[in-house]
Amino acid sequence: MKLPFTLSLIVVSFVGLGQNGGGDTRALFKYQIKKATQPIVLDGAIGIEEWGQHLPITNFFNHWPSDVGQAQNQTEVKLTYDDQNLYLLAKCYDKESRIIQSLVRDSDDDYWGSDNFSFVLDPVNTKQSGFFFGVTAGGAETEGNLTIEGSQTWLSENWDNKWASKTAQYEEYWLVEMAIPFKTLRYNANQTTWGINFIRGDKQNNEYTTWTQFPVNFNGVSLNYMGSMEWDKSPEKAKGAFILNPYVTSSSVRDFEDENQSEAELNSDLGGEVKIALTSSLNLDLTLFPDFSNADVDQQVTNITRFNIFLPEQRNFFLENNDIFSSFGTYDIKPFFSRRIGINDGDAVPIDFGGRLTGNISPTLRVGVMNVQTRQTDEFAAQNYSVGAFQQRVLKRSVVKGLFINRQATSNTEELEYSRNAGLEFSYISDSGRLNTTFMYHTSLTPENYKDTHFYGLEGSYTSKRIRTGWTFNVVGDNYITELGINPRLENTNAETEETVRLGYTYINQWFRYITFVEDENKKLNSHGLRTWYNLYLNPDGTLNETQNNLGYDFQFRNTARMIWLTRYRKVNLLFPTSLIGDDFTPIPIADYSFLWSELYYDSDERKTFVWNTSLAYGQFFNGTRLGAMVQGSFRLRPWGSFGLTYDFNDIQLAEGFGKDKIHLVRFNGDISFSNKLFMRNVLQYNTQGDNFSAFSRLQWRYSPMSDIFLIFNENHDTQGLGIKNRSLVLKVTYWL
């Protein structure tokens, strides 16, 4: 009875919410850019001869927490260009009460926690992808790609490229100047109109303002609500679009658990990347013997679910323009996940070479092709990975997408010789972006020629200022195998026989949220609202696998603090004996379980010198109980240092005879920014569930734009006697030619 009822809700939502409108901000907000007649120097000063002839953008509108009226602290922006660069000058008015959390570049929390100015561009002018460049009042830079997921624009800050900025502090305002080389961007050489917007973060007042005015239910970086920059003469194809980024490393590595290794191994490696702009909007990336030793350390987590978890990608080669490959599937099923390449069970597998071709081959067609070859090791066969994808824009904003994946063994192996996946999706996005729905069909192929290799369904959402709702309907076959993707619920482990059984399922989800915005001038709250969501998993024969009903309430305070209350009720038809807290305990048996669970979260005012957040959760857990508590504190010596400590505790008490366990996770972060070119990151993590105590330290000196020297130390111990597992010390030098 539940399946037809939920499907009817999805249909009603799709039909009933399809009627919506929206203004064309690219037609309403325009800026005429003119070529510079004087050389532009980034010096944090307004040179009359440099900038005097260029008209300013003067009226910024409120965007968050209110999308009504003009900003109380205004911003003036000017743009110009020469043969090499696009230039920007922004004058950010305030009352000299600026918050600068850190000087570290590419730090998401520190950037958005500080007073900042962001410049977003859609050079191809298709509302499908774009670029982001941002600077804090203290001069900390960040850059990223803009991508579409559903109807929302999301920022991926892992993209890294060459550009420059300069900031300066004055009594009633602060200045930022930017110089963005044309060869950093991808654009059509004959394109006379670009999509652009500007986002000002006024952290003291906890406000964000934008050049264009659009609804608060869309991110400030929204590709759909940009203005237009009209060129007096379209920029030519960037010259010198061949970029070489070599590296050299010297390392000392010792595995203390390997009895055959009595001393550290000393190694030196050489490799690098080449970036070639085949056209102004199509880029070829090549890498030879890539080295990812400078990637950030994975953040340890506690996992007490029945399924594997997946840590995010950290490697730059796989992150740039990755959305064209990774945007397929739904929230918990991803046909392609790049971390499956070059990493096996947490161990790095050497990559010999890789290549990626990404970009637009026409104003409406975006493509991506990637090929990566891994090396044969004692544990793993050599593999070749090929991925191809396209995005064809249809109607005004809708997209037809296709994906093909091939994993092919290139040396002898007892594992599967190959594994292939293919999929086709259609994403409908309304003109305003309020309504979106994606219809998808995917399949897999392996040498066994299994049946039931399908994954199909739909996912969508509708969003207005106060009402947000969404729906998902997935059908997964028993043998939809995604070796290069994420499909955690497919494989079920029988803890008694240690067999792994693939079991398909049908997943139905519907969620709803209502937000109340507080307009009172003396308000303590910016907004508050109710949310609820429902998850249903059915077995292939239509019987219940799992259901979860959720209810929550959110409070967003004016002072940036936040509080969330959640209650969940789950029913699980457990089909296999399952170990929840380790193999040392008796698995919980096959049975029907139902349990109630409540959680409370609180985040303090992030503008303070000392910031803290905490959560407390308690409830039933299968045949027992679970208590969860987390406390996190961070002390900032702004802007040069931030020191934080996190303690995550779980006390699981299963029924008599099935075990009990106390899981401790402790993490220390110490980030020091000696300047906006020299940074040090330190992380200590103690995880009893993973039996690992690790120490990570990385010193980075950006001695020239996009050129760095890294010194990285990493060490791992067990948590029982703190016996050492492994240790490494790496010196890495990169240079941007």
C-alpha positions in Angstrom: 0.0 0.0 0.0 2.9 2.4 0.7 4.4 2.2 -2.8 1.4 3.5 -4.8 0.7 6.2 -2.1 4.2 7.5 -2.3 4.3 7.4 -6.1 1.1 9.4 -6.2 2.7 12.0 -4.0 5.6 12.3 -6.4 3.3 12.7 -9.4 1.1 15.3 -7.6 4.3 17.2 -6.6 5.6 17.2 -10.1 2.4 18.3 -11.7 1.2 20.7 -9.1 4.5 22.5 -8.6 5.4 22.8 -12.2 3.9 26.2 -12.7 6.4 28.9 -11.7 8.0 32.0 -13.0 11.2 33.9 -12.7 12.9 37.0 -13.9 15.7 37.1 -16.5 18.5 38.8 -14.5 20.9 38.5 -17.4 18.6 40.9 -19.3 18.0 43.2 -16.3 21.6 43.6 -15.0 24.2 44.5 -17.6 27.7 45.9 -17.5 29.6 47.3 -20.5 33.3 46.4 -20.1 35.9 48.5 -21.9 39.5 47.8 -22.6 42.1 49.5 -20.3 44.0 52.4 -21.7 46.5 52.4 -18.9 48.4 49.5 -17.4 46.6 48.0 -14.3 48.8 47.5 -11.3 47.6 45.4 -8.3 48.5 47.7 -5.5 45.4 48.0 -3.3 44.9 51.6 -4.3 42.4 53.3 -6.7 44.6 54.8 -9.4 42.6 57.6 -11.1 44.4 57.0 -14.5 43.8 53.2 -14.2 40.2 53.1 -13.1 38.8 56.6 -13.6 37.3 56.0 -17.1 35.4 52.8 -16.1 31.8 53.1 -14.8 31.1 51.4 -11.5 28.4 49.0 -10.4 27.0 50.7 -7.3 23.8 49.1 -6.1 24.1 45.7 -4.3 20.9 44.0 -3.1 20.3 41.9 0.1 20.4 38.2 -0.6 20.8 36.4 2.8 19.2 36.2 5.3 16.7 38.6 3.6 16.3 39.0 -0.2 14.4 42.3 0.2 15.9 45.8 -0.3 19.4 47.2 -0.8 22.5 46.4 1.2 23.2 48.6 4.2 26.9 48.3 3.5 27.3 48.9 -0.2 29.9 47.7 -2.6 31.3 49.4 -5.8 32.8 47.2 -8.6 34.6 48.1 -11.8 35.9 45.8 -14.5 38.3 46.2 -17.4 40.8 44.1 -19.4 43.9 44.0 -21.6 45.3 41.4 -23.9 46.3 39.0 -21.1 44.0 39.6 -18.1 40.5 40.4 -16.9 40.7 42.9 -14.0 38.4 43.7 -11.2 38.3 46.5 -8.5 35.9 46.2 -5.6 35.4 48.8 -2.9 33.6 47.3 0.1 32.2 49.9 2.5 31.8 49.1 6.2 32.5 50.6 9.6 36.0 49.1 10.0 34.7 46.1 12.1 36.1 43.4 9.9 36.4 39.7 10.7 39.4 37.9 9.2 39.6 34.3 10.5 42.8 33.2 8.8 45.3 34.0 6.0 45.2 30.4 4.8 44.2 30.0 1.1 41.6 27.5 -0.1 40.0 27.1 3.4 36.3 26.8 3.1 35.3 27.5 6.7 37.8 30.4 7.1 36.8 32.0 3.8 33.0 32.1 4.5 33.7 32.9 8.1 35.5 36.1 7.2 34.5 39.3 5.4 34.9 38.4 1.8 34.3 39.3 -1.8 33.5 36.8 -4.6 33.5 37.1 -8.4 31.6 34.4 -10.3 31.6 33.9 -14.1 29.9 31.9 -16.8 32.1 32.7 -19.8 30.3 30.3 -22.1 27.0 31.9 -21.1 25.1 28.7 -21.0 24.1 28.5 -17.3 25.7 25.1 -17.0 29.1 25.7 -15.5 31.4 28.5 -14.4 34.3 29.8 -12.3 34.6 31.3 -8.8 37.3 33.7 -7.5 37.2 35.0 -3.9 39.3 37.0 -1.5 38.9 37.8 2.2 39.5 41.2 3.6 42.9 39.8 4.8 43.9 38.7 1.4 43.3 34.9 1.7 42.4 33.6 -1.8 40.1 30.8 -2.9 38.9 29.6 -6.3 36.6 27.0 -7.6 34.3 25.5 -10.3 30.6 26.2 -10.4 28.4 23.1 -11.2 24.7 22.3 -11.5 23.1 19.7 -9.3 19.3 19.6 -9.7 18.5 23.2 -10.1 21.0 24.5 -7.6 24.5 25.8 -8.3 27.2 24.3 -6.2 30.8 25.5 -5.6 33.7 23.0 -5.7 36.6 24.8 -4.2 39.2 22.1 -5.0 39.9 23.5 -8.5 43.3 25.4 -8.5 44.6 27.8 -11.1 46.7 30.8 -11.7 45.4 34.3 -10.9 46.4 37.2 -8.6 44.8 39.6 -6.1 45.6 42.4 -3.7 43.7 43.8 -0.7 44.1 46.9 1.3 42.4 48.2 4.5 41.0 51.7 4.9 38.9 53.4 7.6 35.5 53.2 5.9 36.1 50.5 3.4 38.4 47.8 2.2 39.7 47.2 -1.4 40.3 44.1 -3.5 41.9 44.0 -6.9 41.9 40.9 -9.1 43.8 39.9 -12.2 42.5 36.8 -13.9 44.5 35.6 -16.9 42.3 34.6 -19.9 44.3 31.4 -20.2 43.0 30.4 -16.8 39.4 30.6 -18.1 37.5 28.5 -20.7 35.3 30.6 -23.1 34.3 31.0 -26.7 36.6 33.5 -28.4 33.7 35.1 -30.3 31.4 35.2 -27.3 30.4 38.9 -26.7 28.3 38.3 -23.5 29.4 36.5 -20.3 27.4 35.7 -17.3 28.8 37.4 -14.1 27.8 38.2 -10.5 29.4 39.4 -7.3 28.8 38.3 -3.8 29.8 40.4 -0.7 30.1 38.7 2.6 29.6 41.1 5.5 30.3 38.9 8.4 29.9 41.4 11.2 26.3 41.8 10.2 26.0 38.1 9.1 24.7 39.2 5.7 25.4 38.4 2.1 24.6 40.8 -0.7 24.7 40.4 -4.5 24.7 42.6 -7.6 21.6 40.9 -9.0 18.5 40.5 -7.0 17.0 37.1 -6.8 15.2 34.7 -4.3 17.0 33.6 -1.1 16.2 30.0 -1.8 19.0 30.0 -4.4 22.7 30.1 -3.6 24.5 33.4 -4.1 26.6 31.8 -6.8 23.6 30.7 -8.8 24.3 30.4 -12.5 20.7 31.1 -13.3 20.6 34.5 -11.7 23.8 36.1 -12.9 23.9 39.4 -14.7 25.6 40.0 -18.1 29.0 41.5 -18.9 29.0 42.8 -22.5 32.3 43.2 -24.2 33.1 46.1 -26.4 35.2 43.6 -28.3 35.1 39.9 -27.6 38.4 38.6 -26.1 40.6 36.6 -28.5 41.7 33.1 -27.8 44.3 33.2 -24.9 47.9 33.1 -26.0 50.4 30.8 -24.4 47.7 28.3 -23.4 50.3 25.5 -22.9 51.1 25.1 -19.2 53.6 22.7 -17.7 53.4 22.0 -14.0 56.3 19.6 -13.1 57.1 18.3 -9.6 59.9 16.5 -7.9 59.7 14.6 -4.6 62.1 13.1 -2.2 60.7 10.8 0.5 61.6 8.5 3.4 59.0 5.8 4.0 59.0 2.9 6.4 56.3 0.3 7.1 57.0 -1.1 10.6 54.5 -3.9 10.1 56.5 -5.3 7.2 59.0 -7.7 8.7 61.2 -7.5 5.6 61.7 -3.8 5.9 64.3 -3.0 8.6 64.9 0.6 7.6 63.2 3.5 5.8 63.2 3.4 2.0 64.5 6.6 0.4 62.9 7.5 -3.0 63.0 10.3 -5.4 60.3 10.8 -8.0 59.7 13.2 -10.9 56.5 13.8 -12.7 54.0 16.5 -13.6 51.0 17.8 -15.4 50.5 19.5 -18.7 47.5 21.7 -19.5 46.7 22.4 -23.1 43.9 24.7 -24.3 42.9 23.0 -27.5 40.3 25.8 -28.0 39.3 28.7 -25.7 36.6 26.4 -24.2 38.1 22.9 -24.5 41.0 21.8 -22.2 43.3 18.8 -22.3 45.0 17.7 -19.0 47.8 15.2 -19.1 49.7 13.8 -16.1 52.7 11.5 -15.8 53.5 9.6 -12.6 51.1 11.9 -10.6 52.0 12.3 -6.9 49.2 13.1 -4.3 51.4 13.3 -1.2 50.4 16.9 -0.5 46.6 16.1 -0.5 44.9 16.8 2.8 44.6 14.0 5.3 41.3 12.1 5.4 39.1 13.1 8.3 38.4 10.0 10.5 34.7 9.2 11.2 32.8 6.7 13.3 30.7 4.2 11.2 28.1 2.1 13.0 25.9 1.5 10.0 25.5 -1.8 8.2 27.2 -0.4 5.0 30.5 1.1 4.0 31.1 4.8 4.0 33.0 6.8 1.3 35.5 9.5 2.1 35.6 12.5 -0.3 38.1 12.9 -3.2 41.1 15.0 -2.2 43.3 14.7 -5.4 43.5 17.7 -7.6 43.8 15.8 -10.9 40.5 14.2 -10.4 38.7 17.3 -9.0 39.0 19.8 -11.8 35.8 19.7 -14.0 34.9 16.5 -12.2 31.2 17.3 -12.2 30.8 16.2 -15.8 31.7 12.7 -14.7 30.3 12.6 -11.1 26.9 14.4 -11.6 25.1 11.1 -12.5 22.9 9.1 -10.2 21.2 10.2 -7.0 22.3 11.1 -3.5 23.3 7.6 -2.4 24.0 5.9 -5.8 26.8 7.3 -7.9 27.8 5.4 -11.0 31.2 7.1 -11.0 33.3 8.1 -8.0 36.9 9.0 -8.9 38.3 7.8 -5.5 37.9 4.3 -6.8 40.8 4.9 -9.2 44.3 4.6 -7.7 43.0 3.7 -4.2 42.1 0.1 -3.2 40.9 -0.7 0.3 42.6 2.5 1.5 45.9 1.7 0.0 47.4 3.9 -2.8 47.9 2.2 -6.1 50.6 4.0 -8.3 49.3 5.7 -11.4 51.6 5.8 -14.4 49.7 8.3 -16.5 46.3 9.9 -17.1 44.6 12.3 -19.4 41.4 14.3 -19.4 39.6 16.2 -22.1 36.9 18.5 -20.8 35.0 21.5 -21.9 32.5 22.8 -24.5 32.7 21.8 -28.1 29.6 24.0 -28.9 27.6 26.5 -26.8 25.1 23.7 -25.9 27.4 20.6 -25.8 29.8 19.8 -23.0 32.0 16.7 -23.1 34.5 14.9 -20.9 36.8 12.0 -21.6 39.3 10.5 -19.1 41.8 7.7 -19.3 44.0 6.6 -16.4 46.5 3.7 -16.2 47.5 2.2 -12.9 50.7 0.1 -12.3 50.8 -3.5 -11.4 51.8 -4.2 -7.7 52.3 -7.3 -5.6 48.7 -7.0 -4.5 46.9 -5.5 -7.5 46.8 -6.1 -11.2 47.5 -3.2 -13.6 44.3 -1.5 -14.7 43.1 0.9 -17.4 40.2 3.1 -16.6 38.2 5.0 -19.3 35.3 7.3 -18.7 33.3 9.3 -21.2 30.5 11.7 -20.6 28.5 14.4 -22.4 25.9 17.0 -21.4 23.7 18.3 -24.2 21.5 21.3 -23.2 18.0 21.2 -24.5 15.0 23.5 -24.1 16.2 26.5 -22.1 18.0 24.9 -19.1 17.3 21.2 -19.3 20.1 18.7 -20.1 20.4 15.2 -21.7 23.4 13.4 -20.2 25.3 10.2 -21.1 28.0 8.2 -19.3 30.2 5.3 -20.2 32.7 3.6 -17.9 35.2 0.8 -18.6 37.6 -0.8 -16.2 40.0 -3.2 -18.0 42.7 -5.3 -16.4 46.0 -4.9 -18.4 47.9 -7.7 -16.5 47.0 -11.2 -15.3 44.5 -11.2 -12.6 42.1 -13.6 -10.8 39.6 -10.8 -10.3 37.1 -9.7 -12.9 38.8 -9.0 -16.2 36.6 -6.0 -16.9 33.6 -4.1 -15.6 31.5 -1.6 -17.6 28.7 0.8 -16.9 26.6 3.0 -19.1 23.8 5.4 -18.4 21.5 8.0 -19.9 19.7 10.8 -18.0 17.3 13.6 -18.8 17.2 16.5 -16.3 14.3 18.9 -16.6 15.0 22.3 -15.0 12.3 25.1 -15.2 13.3 28.5 -16.4 13.3 29.9 -12.8 15.1 26.9 -11.4 12.4 26.2 -8.8 11.4 22.9 -10.3 13.7 20.1 -11.4 13.4 16.4 -12.0 15.9 13.9 -13.4 14.9 10.7 -15.1 17.7 8.1 -15.3 18.5 4.6 -16.6 21.9 2.9 -16.0 23.2 -0.6 -16.6 26.4 -2.6 -15.9 28.2 -5.4 -17.8 30.7 -8.0 -16.5 32.0 -11.2 -18.0 29.4 -13.3 -16.2 26.6 -11.7 -18.2 24.3 -11.4 -15.2 20.6 -10.5 -15.4 19.1 -7.7 -13.3 21.9 -5.3 -14.1 19.7 -2.2 -14.1 19.4 1.0 -12.1 16.6 3.4 -13.0 14.4 6.0 -11.4 13.9 9.7 -10.9 14.9 12.4 -8.5 13.7 16.0 -8.2 12.8 18.9 -6.1 10.8 22.1 -5.9 12.0 25.2 -4.0 10.4 28.5 -3.1 11.3 31.0 -0.5 9.5 29.2 2.3 8.6 25.8 0.9 11.2 23.2 -0.2 10.2 19.7 -1.2 11.8 16.8 -3.1 11.4 13.2 -4.2 13.4 10.2 -5.2 12.4 6.8 -6.7 15.1 4.3 -7.4 15.0 0.6 -8.6 18.3 -1.2 -8.3 18.8 -4.7 -9.7 20.6 -7.5 -7.9 23.6 -7.2 -10.2 24.0 -3.5 -10.8 27.7 -3.6 -10.2 29.5 -0.3 -9.9 33.2 -1.0 -9.4 34.0 2.7 -10.1 30.9 4.0 -8.3 29.0 4.1 -5.0 26.1 1.7 -4.3 26.6 0.8 -0.6 23.2 -1.0 0.0 23.6 -3.5 -2.7 26.2 -5.8 -1.0 25.1 -7.4 2.3 27.5 -9.3 4.5 26.3 -12.4 6.4 28.4 -12.1 9.6 28.1 -15.8 10.4 29.2 -17.3 7.1 31.2 -14.2 6.0 29.5 -14.4 2.6 28.6 -11.3 0.7 25.2 -11.3 -1.0 24.0 -8.8 -3.6 20.4 -7.9 -3.1 18.6 -5.3 -5.2 16.0 -2.9 -3.8 13.5 -0.2 -4.5 14.1 3.1 -2.7 11.4 5.8 -2.2 12.1 9.1 -0.5 10.0 12.3 -0.1 11.0 15.3 2.0 9.4 18.6 2.9 10.6 21.7 4.6 8.9 24.9 5.6 10.9 28.0 6.6 9.6 31.0 8.5 11.8 34.2 8.1 11.7 36.6 11.0 11.4 40.2 9.8 11.5 41.9 13.3 14.2 44.6 13.4 15.2 43.5 16.9 15.1 39.8 16.0 17.3 37.1 17.6 16.4 34.6 14.9 16.9 35.0 11.1 14.7 32.0 10.4 13.2 28.8 11.8 11.3 25.9 10.3 10.0 22.4 10.3 11.3 19.6 8.1 10.3 16.0 7.6 11.4 13.2 5.4 10.5 9.6 4.8 12.8 6.8 3.5 11.4 3.4 2.3 13.5 0.5 1.1 11.7 -2.5 -0.4 13.1 -6.0 -1.2 12.9 -7.2 -4.8 9.7 -9.2 -4.0 8.1 -6.0 -2.6 8.4 -6.8 1.1 9.7 -4.3 3.6 13.5 -4.0 4.0 13.7 -0.7 6.0 11.6 2.4 6.6 12.5 5.6 8.4 10.3 8.5 9.4 12.1 11.7 10.4 11.0 15.0 12.0 13.1 18.0 12.7 13.1 21.7 13.5 15.9 24.2 12.6 16.7 27.6 14.2 19.1 30.0 12.5 20.1 32.8 14.8 21.1 36.3 13.8 24.4 36.0 15.5 25.3 33.0 13.1 24.5 30.4 15.8 22.4 27.4 14.8 20.3 24.8 16.6 18.7 21.6 15.2 16.4 19.1 16.8 15.8 15.7 15.1 13.7 12.6 15.9 13.8 9.4 13.9 11.8 6.2 14.0 13.2 3.2 12.1 11.9 -0.2 11.2 14.4 -2.7 9.8 13.7 -6.2 8.5 17.2 -7.6 9.0 17.8 -10.3 6.4 21.3 -11.4 7.5 23.1 -11.8 10.8 25.0 -8.6 11.2 28.0 -7.3 13.2 27.4 -3.7 14.2 30.3 -3.2 16.6 33.0 -5.6 15.4 33.7 -9.2 14.7 34.6 -9.9 18.4 30.8 -9.9 19.3 27.9 -12.2 18.5 26.1 -10.9 15.4 22.6 -9.6 16.0 20.2 -12.2 14.5 17.7 -12.0 11.6 14.6 -10.3 13.0 12.3 -7.3 12.6 13.6 -4.3 14.6 12.0 -1.0 15.4 13.5 1.8 17.4 13.2 5.6 18.2 16.1 8.0 18.2 16.5 11.7 19.0 19.3 14.2 18.4 20.1 17.8 19.4 22.8 20.0 17.7 24.1 23.4 18.5 26.7 25.6 16.8 27.8 28.8 18.5 28.5 32.2 17.1 31.3 31.5 14.5 32.5 35.2 14.7 33.8 34.8 18.2 37.4 34.1 19.2 36.3 30.9 20.8 33.8 28.8 18.7 32.2 25.6 19.9 29.5 23.2 18.8 28.0 20.1 20.3 25.5 17.3 19.7 23.7 14.9 22.0 21.8 11.8 20.8 20.1 8.9 22.6 17.7 6.2 21.6 17.1 2.6 20.9 19.5 0.8 18.5 18.4 -2.5 17.1 18.1 -4.8 20.2 19.8 -2.3 22.5 20.5 1.4 23.0 23.0 4.0 21.8 24.2 7.2 23.4 26.1 9.6 21.2 27.8 12.8 22.2 30.2 15.2 20.4 31.8 18.4 21.5 34.1 20.6 19.5 36.0 23.7 20.4 38.2 26.0 18.3 40.3 28.9 19.6 41.4 31.5 17.0 44.3 33.8 17.3 43.1 35.8 14.3 44.3 35.9 11.6 47.4 33.7 12.1 46.3 30.7 14.0 43.4 28.4 14.7 43.5 25.5 17.2 40.6 23.1 17.6 39.8 19.9 19.5 36.9 17.5 18.7 35.7 14.6 20.9 33.1 12.2 19.5 31.8 9.4 21.8 29.4 6.5 21.2 28.3 4.1 23.9 26.5 1.1 22.3 24.8 -1.3 24.6 23.3 -4.3 22.7 21.1 -6.9 24.3 22.7 -9.4 26.7 25.1 -11.7 24.8 25.5 -9.4 21.7 28.1 -7.1 23.1 28.7 -3.5 24.1 31.3 -1.0 23.1 32.5 2.5 23.8 33.9 4.2 20.7 36.2 7.2 21.1 37.2 9.6 18.3 39.5 12.5 19.2 40.8 15.0 16.6 43.2 18.0 17.1 43.6 20.6 14.3 46.3 23.3 14.5 46.4 25.6 11.5 49.0 28.4 11.3 49.2 31.0 8.6 52.5 32.9 8.8 51.4 34.9 5.8 49.0 34.5 2.9 51.8 32.5 1.2 53.2 30.3 4.0 50.9 27.9 5.9 51.2 25.0 8.3 48.5 22.4 8.9 48.7 19.9 11.8 46.2 17.1 12.5 46.2 14.4 15.3 43.5 11.8 15.2 42.7 9.0 17.6 40.1 6.5 16.5 39.4 3.4 18.6 37.1 1.9 16.1 39.7 1.9 13.4 42.5 1.1 15.9 44.5 4.0 14.6 46.3 7.0 16.1 47.7 9.3 13.3 49.8 12.4 13.2 49.9 14.6 10.0 51.8 17.8 9.4 52.1 19.8 6.2 54.1 23.0 5.6 53.3 24.8 2.4 55.1 27.8 0.9 53.5 29.3 -2.2 56.7 30.9 -3.4 55.3 31.9 -6.8 51.7 31.8 -8.3 50.6 28.1 -8.5 54.2 27.0 -7.5 54.7 25.4 -4.0 57.1 23.7 -1.7 55.6 21.1 0.6 57.1 19.3 3.5 54.7 16.5 4.7 55.0 14.3 7.7 52.7 11.4 8.4 52.8 8.7 11.1 50.3 6.0 12.2 50.1 4.0 15.5 47.7 1.5 16.9 45.5 2.6 19.8 46.2 -0.4 22.1 49.9 0.1 23.0 50.6 2.9 20.6 52.9 0.7 18.6 54.0 2.3 15.4 52.6 1.1 12.1 54.2 3.4 9.5 56.0 6.7 9.1 56.7 8.9 6.1 58.5 12.2 5.4 58.0 13.8 1.9 59.5 16.9 0.4 57.7 18.0 -2.8 58.4 21.0 -5.1 56.1 22.1 -7.9 56.6 24.8 -10.4 54.1 26.4 -12.8 55.7 27.1 -16.2 
